[in-house]
Amino acid sequence: MLWQDKHAALTFMSLLLLLWQEAAPIEVPEDPKIQQDLKQPPTIMKQSVKNYIVDPRDNIIIECEAKGNPVPTFSWRRNGKFFNIGKDPRVTMRKRSGTLEIGFRSGGRPEDYEGEYQCFATNDFGVSLSNKILLRVSKAPLWPKEVLEPVSVTEGSALVLPCNPPPGLPPPFTFWMDSNMSPIPQDKRVSMGLNGDLYFSNVLAQDANTDYSCKARFLFTHTIQEKNPYKLKVQTKEPYNDTSYNASEPHGDRKVAESTPTFLSPSGSESSKMVLRDEQLLLECIAAGLPTPIIKWFKKGGELPGQKVKFENFNKTLKIVSVSEEDAGEYVCMANNHLGTIRHSIFVQVKAAPYWLHKPSDQVLAPEENGRLVCRANGNPKPRIEWLVNGQPIESSPTNPNRQVLGDTIMFHSVQIGSSAVYQCNASNEHGYLLANAFVNVLDLPPRMLGPKNQLIKVIKNNRTFLDCPFFGSPLPELRWFKNGQGSGLDGGQYRVYINGTLEIKRARAEDEGTYTCVASSILGKAENQVRLEVKEPTRIIQAPEHQSAIRGSTARFTCRVTSDPSLPVSVAWMKDDKPLYLGWRLKKDDESLSIPNVNEGDEGTYTCTAKSEIDQLSASARLTVLEVATLNPSVSSALLPARPDPPMDLDLSDPAARSVRLTWIPGKEHRSPITEFLVQFEEDRWEPGRWQNLSSYPGDLNSVILQLAPFVNYQFRVIAINSVGQSDPSRPSPRYKTTGAAPDAIPKGLRGWGSRKDNMEITWEPLLDLERNGPNLHYIVWWRRKDAEEEWNNLTTVGTNHVVHNTEIYVPYELKIQARNEFGAGPESNLVIGYSGEDKPTDAPTDLRVSKVDSTKVIIHWNPVDLNSVQGEFKEYRLYYWRESSQVPGLVVSKEKKVKGFYSTTAKPSGMLSDLAPYSNYKMFMVVANNRFESQPSNTVAFTTKEGVPDAPRFFKINRRSLDTIHLEWAKPLEPNGILTGYQLKYQTVNGSKVGPFQLETFFPNVTEFFLRVPDRFSRYKFFLSALTQVGKGEDYAEESPHFTNEAYIDQVDIATQGWFIGLMCAIALIILILLIVCFIKRSRGGKYPGGGYMSCFTKALVRDKKDLPLDAVDQKDQDGSFDYHSDEDNKPLQGSQTSLDGNVKESDDSLVDYGEGGDGQFNEDGSFIGQYTVKKDKDETEGNESSEATSPVNAIYSLA
C-alpha cells in the first residue's frame, strides 16, 4: 500500500510538471528611474572568502556589501549566535554597509575574534545571507628549543633528517640551508620530501663537510625561523681524502657495500590517497639504495594523462593539476638499480566538494504568474540540498499555498503581491558546501516607457535601421508598432519587432519616412512613445586622393571631392599616418583638396581624408613618397604601402595514405610584406558540411606539407597566407580526399555505475566525438561483473550511452569497462572502473541511545552501533534527530522544529557531542543510520533536560528623555531567559569623545522593566550596559548609548525663565532703569520742567541719548528735518515743546533756563553741559567754588554719573 501511495505521488508530480505553464521571468532594465522606484529584496554583492585568514598585526575587516530597495540593514551572527556589535567598542560597522572593522589600537587580542561569521542583509522584502566566513588569525609559532646530537651514519647507507616545522596558519614553506646560508644542493641522491624532511638515498663521506639546518618561512609575517643544524659523522671503512673526490666516482677507489632499493617514503608496498576534484594531486616516492635508484611512474590499467602530469623533484614527485574523476585509480612508482627493483602502489580516490550544475537565479514575477527556482549541484558524495527562506529553514517558515518544494526545485503558481522573499539553497557534503541567494520579487507595475520622448532618427538610405522603444511593466506588456497612426501593427516583411521593443527596418527607403508609434499595453494600462524617421542620401567620395611621388622642394596636392544629402552638413578632415594633421602656415586646405608646398622628407607618409556628417562618415587614403632625384616613376612599388598577400593558388594533393596526404600550393603575391605563415583549413561533408575548421599552420617558407588526417572523413582543404598586414582571402578549395576507415582510437569517457533503484545498476558514459568515430556503424561494448566474485564478464553491445543492469543484489561493487567499435574493428578498452548497485533501506537501527554529562548547552551522547552490512548501501552517517520539547521557564512557548546532526563513526563504542542546545529546556531525540538514499527505523527516543544557563540579552532596550535632568530607560525580558530570572543589572558611565567615566551600577528585581535616571549635567552622554541575571550568572549585555535628543531646543525655550543668564540680563536692565529714574528725579527736584510728561519725558530723552551715545543735555532741540540740534542760536525764544495755552498762544515757561543763564549767552562745557547750570551769573572764583561743593555732594555725584 505504501508503495502504491508513493507511485501515485510520483505520477502526480510528473503530470504536474508536464502541465506546468511557466511564464518567463521578467528582466528588470538597468534604467536608473526604474531602479530607483523598484522595490527589491536585498542581494549580497560582496563578501569575504569562506576560509579567511588574517594578519594579527592588521585590523580585521570582514566584508559584507548588499543592495536592495529599501536600503538593507545588516546584522551578524558569530558561531551561530547574534553578534551584538554595539557592546564591543573595538567593533564598528561601515555606514550603509555591513562590513565589520575590528581595531586593536586600544588593546585586545585578534585571537579573541576567531570564529564563524555570517552576515544578514534585511529589508521589508526579505533577508539575504552571506557565506559562513571562518575567521582565523595567522600564526607563526616559534621552533621548540632542542639540542641535536651529531648524527652518526655509515657511508653508503640511507639517512633521513627530520624537519618537523612548528605548525603555522597557513603552514610554512620549508627549505634547507647550511650555516653559511647557502642552499643544500639537491639531486637524485639528496632531496627534500613533501613533509619537509631531507632524504639521502645513500650517504657519501663528503656529506660530513657541511651542516644541515631546516628553515621555515611564514607567509603572513614574512619571518623565517630555523631549526638547530644537524652535524653528520660519516663512518668509513677506509680512509677518505676529500681532495680526491670525483662526482663520477663518489667513493673513489674505496669499496662501499652496494644495496638494493628500499622505499624511505612512503613505507610498505601500498598506500592510499584521497584528493578533491579540481585540486592538485601530489604523489611521492623516495627510495634508498646504492647506486642511487631511478624512479619511474605508471598507472595501472592505462596511461598517465600526459597533458596534466608533471614530474618534479628529480622524478620523485608526480603532480597532476586540476584533478578530475578520470584521474582516480592505482598509481605505481618503481625504484630500480642494477641490484634489483621494488614497487609501491598508491590507490588514488577522487572525491568532490559540491559544485554547481544549475545555480538558482533571481526571479521577478507578475501577480498570478508561475515560476520556479532550480538548485542542482553535484559532488562526491552527492550533496544534500536544503532550502531556506529569508534565512530560516523552509519547513519552519509560514506555509505558502502558492509554493511547492520538489527536492531541488521550488515551484510557484499564481503568486500574489506580498509574497516576495529571498530563498537560499545550501548544497553540502562532508567536503564543503555551496550557498546561493535568489529572490522571488512579485511586482505589479503598469506599462512605462523608458526612452526619450519624440525622438528624431536620421538614417542613411538602404541601410538596416533600428528604432528603439524600451519599455517595462509587470506583467510584461505587449508591444505593437504603428506608422503615421494607421494600420493594425507593423511586423513581418520589411519590418521585424524584437522582444525588447526594437523595430527593425531591413532596408530604409524614402517611403519609410514618417512617425512611428510604439504602444505597450497590459491589464494595468498602456503607454506609448513616438519616433520620427528621416531617410537621407549617403555621403560619398566621388574623387579620392591617389598615391603619388613628389620631388623634394616641389608641391604635392591630394584631391578629396565629396557629395552628400543636401540637408546634412559635411566636414572634411585630413590625417597623416592615422594622426590628426596639423596644417600650420605651410599646408593649405580647401573644400576639395590638400596642398603641400615645398615637400620635404618629413611630409612622406599616408594621408587620409575623412568626410563626416552627423550620421555617417567615409574615408580614403593615399601615400606620398618624397624623391631625391628629378626623374621619378609614379609606378615605383616603394611608393606603395604593404598590403595583405594574395591567396595561394593551384592546390594539389599527392602521396595519398590511410591517414595522411601531401598538400602543395603556389603562394600568391606578398605585396611588400613577406609571408610568415600558412594556415591550412579543412571542411568535411558528413558531420558538419560547410563549416571550415583549422587543421594546422606552417612556416611561410613552405608550400608543400604532409597533413595528418582522421579516418573515414571526406576532406577538402584551403590555404590562407599571413603576413604582417593580415590574412589573405582563402584559396580555392582543393579536390576532395576521402580517408579510409579504421577502428576507433579513443576510449569513451565518464564511465560510471550507480543504482537508480535498489535492484539495479545504471551504467553511463560519454559518446565519442564525430571525428573520433573513424568509421560507420559506431557502437559500444560495455562489460560488467561482480567485484571479487570470480565470475565471468557480462557484456552488451549498444549504440546508446547507458545500460541498466537489473536484478542486482543490494549495494554490491561491480567492475566495469567499455570499448568503442565500428565496422573496421574494436578500439582500446578502458581502465577498470568500480560501480555499485542500488541501495536499500537499512535493516538495523542504532540501539541503547543514551546521554551523559548534560550541561546547559551541550550533552554527550552514546549508542550501540549497527552491523555495517545491515546499512545496505554506503555508510553515510549516524543521523541524530532532536528537538526542544518545552522550556522549564513557566509560560515560555518554544519551537518544536526537528534538527539534525550527523556523526560518522565506525568504532565499537561510538559517542559524540551535541552542542548549541538551549539551556533549562526539555529535549527529546532519536537516531537513525543512513546511506546515500535511505534511513533506518529510529532508535529508542531519549528525553533529557539541560541545566540552567545565563540568559540572553533583553529583547529591546530603549532610552528616552522625559525632562532636562531625567533619562527614562525601558527594556523587555529576554526571548530566551535560559532559567529563572533573578533580576537585571545596569552598568553605565559617562562618555565624552574618547574619554569615559567610572562605571555606576544599579540592580533591579525581575519584574522591573524601566528606570528613571537623574543626570546632573544635561549635556553629558551616557553608555549603558543592561543584562539579565539568573542563579548561574549574568547574561549577555545589551549596550546602548544615549543619543543627542532633538527636543532639547524646545525644552530650553519653555524653561528660559529659569536660566541663569536670563535672570542676570533682567537684573542688569532693571538696574539701568533705576539709575535713569534717579537722574530724572534729581533734575526735577532742582527746578527743571520738561514739557510733555515730566518724569517720563526725562526718561525718554535719557534713553534717546543713550541710544545715540551723546552727552546729557538740558534740552534737545529738533530741526525741521527731524534731526536733533544741541547748539541752537535762538536762545531768547521759548523752548520748543513748552506748554501752550488753550487759546493757542505760546506761554513762556515759569521755570525757563534763560532766567538762570542771562539770556542767550549760555555756554557749554566740553562734555556738553551748561557752564552756569541752574545758577545766576557769578564771579569766576565763586562759580568754581560752587561747582566744587556740588561735586562733593552725594546727589551731584549721582548726577555726574548720569
DAQUI-V693654 format. One line per field, one symbol per residue. ss: DSSP state (A for helix, B for strand, O for the rest). phi: phi as a letter, one per 30 degrees, with the letter a starting at -180 (. if undefined). burial: 1 if it has 9 or more other C-alpha atoms within 8 Angstrom, else 0. A space follows every 50 residues. Layout:
ss = ???
phi = ???
burial = ???
//
This chain:
ss = OAAAAAAAAAAAAAAAAAAOOOOOOOOOOOOAAAAAAOOBBBBBBBBOOO BBBBOOOOOBBBOBBBBBBOOOBBBBBBOOBBOOAAAOOOBBBOOOOOOB BBOOOOOOOAAAAOBBBBBBBBBOOBBBBOOOBBBBBOBOOOOOOOOOOO BBBBOOOOBBBOOOOOOOBOOOBBBBBOOOOOBOOOOOOBBBOOOOOBBB OOOOAAAAAOBBBBBBBBOOOOBBBBOOOBBBBBBOOOOOOAAAOBOOBO OOOOOOOOBBBBBBBOOOOBBBBBBBOOOOBBBBOBBBBBOOOBBBBBBO OBOOOOOOBBBBOOOOBBBBOOOOAAAOBBBBBBBBBOOBBBBBBBBBBB BBBBBBBBOOOOBBBBOOOOBBBBOBBBBBOOOBBBBBBOOBBAAAOOOO OOBBBBOOBBBBOOOOOOOOBBBBBBBBBOOBBBBBBBBBBBBOBBBBBO OOOOBBBBBBOOOOBBBOOOBBBBOOOBBBBBBOOBOOOOOBOOBBBOOO OOBBBOOOOAAAOBBBBBBBBBOOBBBBBBBBBBBBOOOBBBBOOOOBBB BOOOOBBBBOBBBOOOOOOOBBBBBBOOBBOOOOOOBBBOOOBBBBOOOO AAAOBBBBBBBBOOOOBBBBBBBBBBBOOOOOOOOOAAAOOOOOOOOOBB BBBBOOOOOBBBBBBBOOOOOOOOOOBBBBBBBBOOOOOOOOBBBBBBBO OOOBBBBBOOOOOBBBBBBBBBOOOOBOOOOOOOOOBBOOOOOOOOOOOO OBBBOOOOOBBBBBOOOOOAAAOOOOOOBBBBBBBBOOOOOOOBBBBBOO OBBBBBOOOOOOBBBBBBBBBBOOBBOOOOOOBBBBOOOOOOOOOOBBBB BBOOOOOOBBBBBBOOOAAAAOOOOOBBBBBBBBBBBOOOOOOOOOOOBB BBBOOOOOOOBBBBOOOOOOBBBBBBBBBBOOOOBOOOOOOBBBBOOOOO OOOBOOBBBBBBBOOBBBBBBOOBOOOOOOOOBBBBBBBBBBOOBBOOOB BBBBOOOOOBBBBBOOOOOOBBBBBBBBBOOOOBOOOBBBBOOOOOOAAA AAAAOAAAOAAAAAAAAAAAAAAAAAAAAAAAAAAOOOOOOOOOAAAAAA AAAAAAAAOOOOOOOOBBOOOOOBBOOOOOOOOOOOOOOBOOOOOBOOOO OOOAAAAOOOOOOBOOOOOBOOOOOOOOOAAAAAAAAAAAAAOAAAAAAA AO
phi = .dddddddddddddddddddccddddcddddedddddddbddbdcaaddd ccccdddcdcbcdabbblbdedcbbbcbhibecddddcddcbcddhacdc bccbdcjjceddcdlccbcccbbdclbccdddcdcbcdbbdddddaccde ccbdejddabcdchdddcbdedccacbcddicdddbaddbacdddjdccc daccdddddbcbbdcbccdddhcbcbdeddccccccdbebcddcdbddbd ciddccddbddbddadcicaabbcbceicccbcbbbcclbdedccbbbcd iacddedccbcbhiidbcbbdhdbddddkccbcbcbbdclbbbbcccccc cadebdcbddbdbcbceidcaaccbbbblbdddccbcbbhiceddcdedb dcbbcbidbcccbhdbejcdaccccccbbdclbbbbcbcccccbbdebdc dddhdcccbdeiddbbcdbdbalbdddccbcbchibicjcajidcbccdd jdcccdadbddddkccccbcbbdckbbbbbbccbccdddbcdbcdceacb dejdccbccbcbbadedcdbccbcbbhibedddiccdbbbdbabcbdhdb ddddlccbcbcbcdbaabbbbacccccdcddbcdcddddcddbddddebh dbcahdbdbaaccbbcddddhibddcaccccbbbcccbdicdbdcabbed ccbbbccdbcdhbcdbbbbbcbbddlcdddddddddbcdddadeccceci dabacdbdcbbccbacdddedcdildhdbbcccaaddichcddcbbcacd baaccchcddhbdbcbabbcbbdckcddddddbcbbddcbdedccebhda bahdcdbbaccbacdcdddddhlddcadcccbaddacddeidcbdcddcb bcbcacddbdaaccchdddhbccbabbbcbcdbbbddddddccabdddbd dddedbbcbbccadcbcccbbbdddbdhlddclbbccbadbbiccbcddc bbbbddccbaaccdcdbdddcbccbcbcbbddlddddccbcdddddcddd ddddcddcddddddddddddddddddddeddddddcjdcbdikieddddd dedddeddicddbdbcccdddjddccbddcddddddiddcdddjddcddd bddddcbhiccdbcdddjdddcdhbddbdddddddddddddddddddddd dd
burial = 00000000000000000000000001000000011000011111001100 01111100110111111110111111110000000110001111001111 11110000010001111111111011111111111111010010000000 00111111100010110111010111111000000001111110011111 11111011011111111110000011111111111100000000100000 10000000011111010001100011101110011111111111101111 00000000101110111111111100111111111110001111111111 11111000110011111011111111111101101011111010000000 00100001111111101001111111111000111111111111011111 00000011111011101011111111101111100000011000111000 11111111100011111111110001111111111101101001111111 11011101111101100001010111000000000011100111111011 00011111111110011111111111100000000000100011111110 11100000111111111101101011111111111000000000000001 00100000011111111111111111110110010000111111011100 11111001111111110100011110011111111100000000000000 10001001111011111111111111111100111111111111111110 10010111111111110001111111111111111111100000000000 00100000010001001111111111111111011111111100111111 11111010101000111111111100111011111111111000010000 00000100100000000000111111111110011111110100000000 10000000000110000000000011101111110001011001101110 11001000000100011100000010000010010001100000001000 01011111110101000111010101000000100000001000011110 00
//
